[in-house]
Amino acid sequence: MTVAPFLTATPEADTAAGADARPRPDPDDDEALLRLLAAGGAAAPRRALLEAHGGAGAALRAGSGAWRRAGLAPAQVRALEGGAAADPRARDWLARPGHHLLGWHDPDYPPLLRAIPSPPLALFVAGEPALLWHPAVAIVGSRSPSAGGRDNARAFAHALAGSGLAVTSGLALGIDTTAHLAALAAGGTTVAVVGSGLDFPYPRANAALQARIAAAGAVVSEHPPGTRALREHFPSRNRIIAGLTLGTLVVEAARRSGALITARQAAEAGREVFAVPGSIHNPVARGCHRLIREGAALVERADEVIATLAPLASELGGALRRRLDAPSSLSGTPSRGARGAPGADDPDYNRLWQALGHDPTGMDLLLERTGLTTAQLSSMLLVMELEGWIVAEHGRYSRTS
């Protein structure tokens, strides 16, 4: 069973995508957004400021009166009046290829994350930002799992990634690491959310894994480059994991653990929560048993998770297509078998389809064959994958039929 065939546009998805999505107002928006981040303090007034003015550059130019009307505290106003400066490390990081900054006002800001109680003002992303719109499930659990727990995390992540769902986790040792690696091994999509700046991999043992995920998926943080991992960052990191995903699967967790925090935050955001049961003698299974008693779905197989999330993935898939200005069905018909190629009425999609074959093809060759930009190609490939026309394995793409 795969998720992709369920992805059809819906009115709800169009609403989720945001019909008023607008481009950034000026090329200096990243610098202005970095200054807003440097001002510190409560995020809600700064989100209101961005909403009122349509972008960070316009918000800063609006002046102190507008800042106060948006609810900024006196300390925040003073910081902006004093020219709160962006950290040079953040500026330098953003200048490198594959590094992005998504602000609250940005039409690419992931829609699921907008719906949580305390969404971040901005996200730093290494990799492909469009993947934050991809239907995903969080897999979390103990940093010291049992051998059986690792096996379960590996099996669930491999199957979920193979179904078309992205696997999102926190890059911690244990279950998180196992889930990321299994998703990569399946040739699927994985997203890591971290509690430090993206130039400070944590834990250090996973620096190479973070680089792999950035190359094949996306690594995300709300903390600017230059920020070291601090204990207090991880509960807030967990809310982003829960907020980016359609549901959270807890594989193993003790009674007091970060995985349970993620599950609680998922439930508070109205997302699905799943738990894998374990032995009554296993201390890192007790958190899962507690979740089940509190109403989490007991799951034994990945297809149980997929069946629950497929209708929700349909809505998010529609939102993605709306954001990318893609047709609601690439083939223009309800059935893939009715036509020989997707997007026959769209020359760019048709050119991409002709450039693809049944043998896996890398991005560089597709760029050469199609003449499209990297951004265009990444977006179109993601939509075609969601529709089930292509599969992606280890950064290479091929037709499914």
N, C-alpha and C positions, 0 to 999 in steps of 0.2 A: 504493500500500500504506500502510495506517495502523496505528498501534500500538494504538489504543483497542479494536478488536474482540478483541484477545488478552487483555484484562484481565478475568480471572475469579478468583474467590477460590480459594485453595489452602490445605491444612493448613500448608504451610511459611510462607505469608503470615501466617496467624493467629499462628504462633509469633513471626514477625518483629515483628508489631505489639505484642506484649507483653501477655499475658493479664492481667498484674497492674497494668496502667496505672491510675493513681490520680490524683485531683484534687490540686491543691496544698493543703497543710494550713491555710494562713491567708492573709489578704489582704496581709500584710506580707512575703510571700515574696520579691518583687523586691528590696526594700530589704535583706533578709538575704542574698540571693544577691550583691548588689553588694558587701556587706561581705566575703563569702567571696572574691570576685574580688580585692578590694583587699588581702587578706592575702598574695597572691602565692605564689611558690614552686611546687613540683611540683603538677600537677593531679590525679594519680592518688589521693593521699590524700583530697583534697577530694571527688572523685567517690565514693570509698568512704564518706565521711561522709554525703553526700547519700543514698546507697543505704541506709545503716544506719538513717537517721532519716526518710526519706520526703520530706524537703523542707528548704529552707535555714533557715526559721524554727526548726523543731524541732532542726536540727543545731546552731544557735547556742545555743539554750536548753539543749542537752545538757551544756555545760560543758567545761572543759579536760581532764578525765579522758577523756571520750569523744573529744575531738579527738586526744589522744595515742594512744588505742587504734586510731583510724582511720589512724594513721601520719603525722599532721601533724608537720612538723619544729618544733623549738623556736622558730625565728623566726616561723613561722606561728601557733603557739599564742600567743606574746607579742603578735603583731599583733592577734589576735582578743580577747585579754584586755584589750588597751589600747583596744579599741573601734575597730578598723580601720574608718575612715569611708568611705562611698561618696562618690565624686567628685560634687559637686553638678551638674556638667555632665551626668553620666549620669542622675541623677535627673530633671533638667529635661527631658532628651531623651525619657525614657520616659513623661513626662506628656503628650506630644503624641500626637494621633490617628495611628494607623497605625504606631506604634513598639512593639516587643515585645522581651521577653527570655525566651529558652528555656534553662532549666537542664538539667543532666544528668538530674535526677530528673523532669523534666516529661514527661508522656505525649505531648506534641507534639514532643519532640526527635526529629529525623529518624532513622529506624531504620538506614538505610545508613551514616550517620555514626558510629553506635555501634560499628560493626564494624571501624573502622580502628585501627591500632596505638596512636595517641595522640589520641583524640577530645577536642575542646575541652570545657572545663567548662561553658561557656555560649555562646550565640549571641545577638547583637543583630541584630534583623531590622527593616528598614523595608519595609513592604508586607505581603504575605499569607504568614504562616508556613506555612500548609497546603501551599503550593507546594513546600516543601522535601521533601515526600513524593512529589511528582509525578515519574514516570519521566523521567530526564534523561540527556543526554549532554554531556560537557564538550568544548568546541572551544577549542583553545589553539594558540598559535604565535608567530611572530616579531613583535616590535614594529616591525620595518622590513621588511615582506614585499614580495615582488615584486608586480607588477600581476596576474600569474597567480595568485599565492597569495591575494590579496584576492578575486579572482573565485571561486576554489575555496571559500574560507571562506564567501562570500556564498551560493553555490549549495547547499553542504551545509547551512548553518544554515537557509536558507529551506525546504529540503525536509524536514529533520528536524523543524523547528517545525511545519510543515504536517502532518506525520504524527501529531502528538500528543505527541511528546517535547518536554520543555523543553530549552532550550539554556542551559548554564551556562558562564560564563567569568569572567575576572578583571578586567574593565573597563580593562585596559591598552590603550595605543594599538596600532594594527596589527590583527592577526588577532582579538584579543578584541573590540575595538570593532566590527569588521566583523560578527562573529558576532552580537553583541547587536542591532545595528541590523537585520540581516537577519531575525532572529527576530521583532522588533517589526513589521517590514514585512509579514511573513507572517501577522500577527495571532495569533502563537503566544505561548508562555510563555518568558520568559528570567529567569535568576537570575544576579546578579553577586556575587562574593565578593571582598572588598577587604581590604587590609592596613593599614587605618587605622581610626580611629573613624568612624562613619557621619556625623558632623558635619564631617569633614575630607575632602571628596571628593579622590581622587587617581587619575590626574593631574587638575589643575585644569581642563584642557581638556575633561574628561568630566563636569564637574559637572552640566550639563544632562541628559546621558545618564543619569547616576545617578538624577536625579530622575524621569526618564521610566520607568526600570525599576522604581523604588520604587512608582510609581503604577500600573503595569500588571503587575508581577511581584513580585520580592523582591530586596533588597540585604542582604547578610549580612556580619557581621564578628565575630570573637571578641574584638576589642579594644573597650573601653568608649569611649563618646563622650569627646572630649577628647584622644584618642591620635592623634598625627601619624604619617604614613607613615615607616617606617624600613626600611632595606635588609634587616635581619634578619627583618622580618615576612613577607616575600614567600614564602620556602620553606614557612613554616607556613600561609600563605594557600593555597598550591598543594595542600597535603594535604587541605584542606577541599573544594576544587574536585573533587579526585579522589574524596573520600569521599562526597560528596553524589550522585554520578552512577553510572549503571550501566556506563559506559565513557567513555574519553577518546580523542578524535580529535585528532591533531596534524597540522596543515595544512602549516606550514613551520616549521622550527627549525634553528638552527645547531648545531654539535656540542656547544657548551656553552650551554645556555639554560634558562630557567625552565620552558619547555614540556616539556623532557625530564625535569625533576624531577617535574612533575605526572604524566607518563606512568609514571615509575618508581614513584611512590607509588600510582598506580592499580593497577599490576601487583602490588605488595606487598599491597594490600588485596583482591586476588583479582578485580579488575574487568577488563573487556575493554580492550585498547589497540589503536587503529587508527592508521594513518599513510598519508598521501597521498604517493605518490612524485613526484619532480620531476626536473628536468634534472640530469645529472651535473655540469653546469657552474655550477649555482646553489648558492652557498655556504649559503643558508638551506634547502636541501633535504637537506643531508648529515645533519642530525639525524634526519630521517624515514627516510632510508636505513639509518642505524644501528639505529633501532628495528625496522625490518623484518628486518634481519639477526639481531636478538636475539629475534625471535618475534612482533612486532606484526603484526596483520593488515593486509595491503596492500589498500586500498580505492580504488576509482575512482568509485563512485556512492553516493549516500546510501542507496539501498535495500539495499545490502550491510550497512550499519550497522544499519538498521532490522530486517532479518531476523535478525541476531545478537542484538539486544537485546529483541526482542518477547517471547520467553518469560520473560526476567528482569523485564520490565515487568509481565507478568501477575502475578508474585508480589508485586511492590510495590503494584500496584493492589489486590490482595486485602488487603494490610496497611492500606492507606489506608481501605478500606471498613470494616475491622474497627475502626480507630481512631475513625471517624466514626459507628460504630454503624449503618452503612447496610446494607441487605439485600445479599446476595451478588450478586443480579441485580436491577436496578431493575424490570425487567418481570416478574420472577417466573417466567420461562420461558426456555428456551435460545435462542429465536429472537426477535429484535426484531419481526419481521413478524407474530408470533402475536397481538399485542395492539396497541391503538391508542395507548397512553400508558405511560410508565414509572411505576413506583411507584403503581399503581392502588389498592393496599391501604394506602398511606400518605397521609394527608390533606395533609401538608405538601408532599410531592413532587407530588401531584396538583394542588394549588393553584399550585405553581410552573410545572408543565407548562401549565396553562391560561393562565398569565400570559405565557408565551412564545409567539412567533409565528414566521413565516418571515422577517419583517423584523427586522433586528438591534435589540435592546432594551437600553438602558443599565441599570446597577445601580440608579440612583435610581428609575426607573419600576418596576422589578421589586420594590423595597422597598415602594413605594406600593401596588402591585397585590396583593402577597401578605401584607403585614403581618408578614413574618418579620424577624428581626434581620439585621444585616450579616454577623455570624459564621455564622449558620445558612445564609444565602443563599450565601455564598462557598463553604462546605463542600459544599452540595448541588449547586451549579453545577459544582464541580470533579468530583464523582463522576459527574454526568450527562455531562460532557465526556469523562471516561475511558471511560464505557460507550458513547460514540459517539452519544448521543441529541442532543447540541447541539454547536455550534461557537462558539468565542469569537474575535472579531476586534476589536482595538483597544478592549477593554473592553466590548464589546456582544455579546449572546448571541442566538442564533436556533436553531430546530429544524433538524435535518438532513433530516427527512422529514415 
